[in-house]
Amino acid sequence: MEEDTKRISIVVMIAAAVAMFPILTRAGGSSDAPGRLFHSKCSACHSDQIPLNMEKDRRGWEETVKLMQQKRPGFISERDAKIIVNYLLAHSQSAFKGK
């Protein structure tokens, strides 16, 4: 009987973890959430290596992301756009050139 209780407890904990994963990632609970957002949104239309190999300042990235929002209305929210711009500033060639 004790063995059954342990199994049930493990199943409940796993189910809770699986149920919480989407909530935690949307809330920024993972340190890689911006990276996952960038990759999921940008690679839906083109290789995510294209923007990562570019050099732009904040204004340049904001204009580029705005253009992407116009190409696929509703796919990238304003909140997502800000996260993507910050990610690109930190991870694209711009970050390595000190821009």
Secondary structure, DSSP 8 states (H G I E B T S, - for coil): -HHHHHHHHHHHHHHHHHHHHHHHHHTT-STTHHHHHHHHHHTTTS-THHHHT----HHHHHHHHHHHHHHSTTTS-HHHHHHHHHHHHHHSHHHHTT-
